[in-house]
Amino acid sequence: MTEPELDTTLEPSAALTNSVEIRRPPILFNRTAPLIERLERALGGVFVSYWCSPHASMSQADVAALDHVLRRARDTHAGSRRIFLFIKSDGGQGTAALRMTNILRHWADEVTALVPLEAASAATMLALGADEIQIGPLGYLSAVDTSIRHALSPLDHTNDRVSVSHDELVRVVRLWHEHESRADPDQSVPGADQPIPNPWGKLFDFVHPLVIGAVDRASSLSIKLCTEILSYHFADRDRAAQIARALNADYPAHGYPITLREAQRIGLPAKPLAPEVEELLIALGQTYAEMGQRANTDHDPRNYHSNEIRKIIETRGLQLYYQVDIDWHYREVERRWSSLNDRSSWRELRLIAGEEHTKVVHL
């Protein structure tokens, strides 16, 4: 009598996961450390990098991570209270940007943001907290207008909730009123004597009122965050509020690139990056991108392991990075991927007596 075969479609077996060598991303501290030393000599202050891969976003967890690195910078840069912060991120949580600004201001008397690449959305908010923003030819900030995906948001064709932005809602109402104002009052149209319905009432047929309220609140929060962050170094609160409103309402797309010239036009303290510094930052960003490459290991069509560095915060002598280290299993009955054996964590790399030492840190 033959033994029944094991069902390996439910969970990946230990034999399966152990039989394949797991791919791992490269740790390139030996290449980033010399670049940071050269940057500190060129800039004349403490250098800190904050880099997020395209698969990561700024979050509340980054606040404690940044503080961890800044404490190390304090120990290795005695007496220096000027920080140069390299920012590369597509954005994330605006409230995290405010908390990170507060941490930076705690440890430094003067902060300069270095933007050789993208510093978009919430990363733009973080840059607003700097006394000076140095932007390179490839660098840009972005608008910070808000869109949210609410539990009551409309559904798309795949039955997923769509994001709704404040700008989209305002534009619909404005177009409605413009069409109303262009209507010919003398034109004989059946029912023309009836009052034109409230556009918001019509919108409620497609967008839940609570979603509209949540979007309006999120927009107010975005303006408040920008104003508060700018107030760390802007004595003129009215000027800070004017810049905050411009970033929230003056651009027709959330991803509109605010380059150096536009940043200066709206009143930000922006200057061009020095060519030598820009070259070093581009090289550093490329090295981080190499570290942040995806390193997936396929076991079979239903199981794979993901190993990827998604965030890096670094100063001289210390590199802190967040590494995704997790198994994924496809559940056919539920038609979705589920995570298993999640060992993702912040990991700290230091150079001690000429040797690299890595450990998991709990923040």
N, C-alpha and C positions, 0 to 999 in steps of 0.2 A: 504494500500500500504506500503510495507516494505521499509525501508531506505537502500540504497546501502552500502555494506560493505566497510570499509576503506582499501586501499591498503597499507599494512605495509611492503611490500617487497622493496619499494624504499628507505625509510629512517626509522631508528629506532624511534619509537614514544616515547614521554616523559613518557607516562604511563609504557611502557616496561622497559625503563632504570631506572625508579625510583622504580619499584616494586621488584628489585633484589638488595640485599646488595652487594656493590662493594668490592671485595677483595683488600686488601692493603698490601704492603710489610712491614715487621717489621722494626722499627727504633730502633737500638740497641746501642744508644749512651751511655747508662748506662753500657754497657759491653766494648765498645771500649775505652772510656775515661780512665778507670783504667789501661788498657794495655798500652796506650800511656804514661801515667805518669811513669809506670815502665820502659818503653823503654828509656825515657829521662834520668832517673836516671842511667840506665845501660850504655848509650851511652855518657852522659855528654855533650849534646848539644840539639839544637832545632830539634824536630822530626816532619816530615810532611809526610803524606801518599798520594800516587796517585794510585788509584785502579780503573780499568775498568773491567766491566763484559765481558764475551765472546761475548755479543751482542752489544758491543760498541767499538769505536776506538778513538784514540787520534785525536783531531781536534783543529782548531784555537780557538774555544770557550773556550777550557781548559786553554788557556794562561791567560785570564782575571780572570778566576776562581782561578788559582794557585796564581796569584798576590794578589787577595782578601784575601786568606788564609795567605800568607806570610806577608801581612801588619798586620794582627791580631797577627801573631807570633812575629813580631817586638815589638808590644805593650806589649805582655805578657812575653817576654824574653829580657828584657832590657840589652843591653851590649853584648849579645851573637851573634856572627857572624859566627857560624858553624852550618850547616844544614845537617841533616841526612834524605835522601829522600827514602822512601819505594816505589818501582816501581813495579806495577803488571799490565801488559797490553799486548795484542797481537799485538799492533802496530797501525798505522794510517798514519797521514800526517807528513812527515819528516820535512817540514817547521815549523810545530807547535813545534817539538822537539827543533829546533834551537831557536825559540822565548822563549820557556820555559827555556832553558839553560840561555839565556840572562837575563831573569827575576830572576832566581836563583842567578846568578852572581852579579846582582844588589843588592840583599838583603844579600848576604853572602860572606865572604872572603874565606871560605872553604866549599866544598860540598862533601858529601859521599853518594854514591848510595847503597841502600840495596836491594838485589835481592834474596829473599827467594824462589820465584816462577818464572814464565815466565816474561821476559822483552824482547819481540821479536820485530823485524823489527824497526819501528820508536821508540819504547820504548828502543831498544838498542842504538839508536842515543842519546836519552835523557840520558842514563847511561854514554855515552861517555863524557858528559859534566862534570862529577864528577872527583874530584882529586883522588878519590879512589873508587873502585867498590868492595863491599863485597858480595860474592855469596855463597848461602847455598847449601846443597846436592841436593835439589829439584830445585834449581834456574838455569837459563840459559839465555844467550843472543842468538841472531840468526844472520844469514846473513842479509844484507840489500840491496841485489840486487833488481832491480825494475821490476815490471810487471805492465802493464796498460791495461785498457779496453777502447779502443778508439771508437769513433762513426763510424769509418770505419773498425773496427776489423772484422775478419771472424766470421761467424755464426755457432753455434753448432746445434745439432739435434733438439733442442727445439726452434730454431730460436732466441737465445739470443747471444749477443756479447761475445766472449771469451777474456780472458786476454792474452796478448802476452808479454813475458819477453825477455830482452836483452840476457840473458844467452842461452835461447833456439835458438834464431836466430844465435848467434855466433857459437853454437855447430853444427847447420845444415851446415853452411859454412865450418867449420873446417872438419867435416866428409866428405863433398864433396871434399875438397882438398886432404884429406888423401886417399880417394878412387882413385882420379886422380893420385896421386904419386905412388900408388901400381899397377896401370895398366901396363900390359906388352906391351912395345912399338913395339915388334916384332910380337905380336899376330895379325894374319890377321883377321880383323873385317871389314865388309862392312861399309864404311864411316869413317874408322879410321883416314883418312887423314884430316877429318874435325876438326876444332878447337872445343874443349870442351866449351860449352856455359858458360857464367858468371853465377855463382850460384845465385847471387842476382837477376839477370834477371829472373831466374826460380822462385825464391821466390815471385816475384811481381805477379805471377799468382795466388798466394794463400793469400798473405799478402800485403795490399795496401802500396805503397811507403811512404805515409804520416804516416802510423802506424809505419813503421820501423824507420822513422826519429824521431817520437815522443818518441819511446822506447829508442833510442840512447840519445836523449836529457834528458829523465828522468834518465837514468843511469849516465850521467854526473852530473846531479843535485844531485843525491844521494852521489856521491864521493865528490862533493863540500860541501854538508851539513856536512858530517862526518869530513872532514878536518877542516872546520870552527869551528865546535863544539869542536873538540880536541884542537884547537889553543887557547881556553880559558885558558888551563893550560899546554899545550905542547909548550915549547919554540922552539923545533926542528920541523920546518914545514915539513921537508922531512920525518921524522919519522911519523908524523901525516898523511901525504899523503900515506905512505906505509901501515899503518893500515887501512886507508879508502879503498884503493884498495883491500886489502885482504878481508875485509868484503863484498865487492861488487863482487868479482870475484873468490875467492878461494874455494867456497863451492858449491857442486853439487845440493843443494836444498835450497830453501828460508827458510824452517823451520829447517835447520840443527841446532841442539842444541849446542851452544858454552858454555860448562861448565867451571868451574873455571880453570882447567888445560889448556884447549885450549885458554881461554882468556889470561892467563899468557904467553902462547907460542907465541901468535901474538903480544905481547908487551903492553897489556893493564895493568894499575895499579890495578890488581885484587888481593884480599885476601879472605880467608875464613871467613864466618860469625862466630862470637863467639857463642858457643852452647846456652847460655842463651838468647842471642838476637834472634837467629834463632827460638827458641821455642816460644818466644813472638810474633814474626812476623807471624809464621804459625797460631797461635791462632787468631791473628788479621785478617789475610787473610780469615780464615774460618768464622769469624764473618761477615766480609764484604760479603762473598759469601752467607751467610744466608740472609743478607739484600737484596742482589741482585737477589733473586729467583723470577721467574716469578709469577705474581699474576693476571692471566686473569679471567675475569668474563663472562661466556657465557650467552647471553640473548636468542638466538635461533640460528639455523644453519647459519644465515646470519649476525648476529650482536654479537659483543663481546667488552668488555672493557679491555684495556691493562694498567696495573699499575705495574711499574718495576723501581727499582733503578739501573741505569747503570754506574754511576761514583760516586766516593767518594774521596774528598780531605779533609784531616783532620789534625788538630794540637791540641795542648792542649787547651781545652776550646771552640773549634769551630769545627763543622762538616758541610761541604758543600757537598751536594749531588745533582745529576741530576736525577730527577724522571720523567719517561714517564707516562703520564696520558691522555689517548686518547681513543676515540671510533673508532671501525672499522666496516665498512659495506661492504658486498659483493654485487657488482653490476653484476647481472647475464647476462645482455645484453652485457656488456663490458668484462665479465669474469675476473674481478680483484677486489681487496680490495681497498677501498678508506677510508681515515681518516676523522673523524668528531670530533668537540668539543675538539680540541687539547689544553690541559692545562699543557703540559709538561714544566718544568722549573727547574732552580737551586733553591735549598731551603737551607736555613741556619738554623742550630740548635745551640743555645748557652745555657749555664747553667747560669741563673741569679738568685741570691738569693736562690740557691738550687733547682730552678725549670727550666724545659726545655722549651725554647721558640723557636718556629719555624716560619720563615717567607720566603716568596718568594723574591729572589734577582734578579735584572735585570742587567746582565753583558754584 
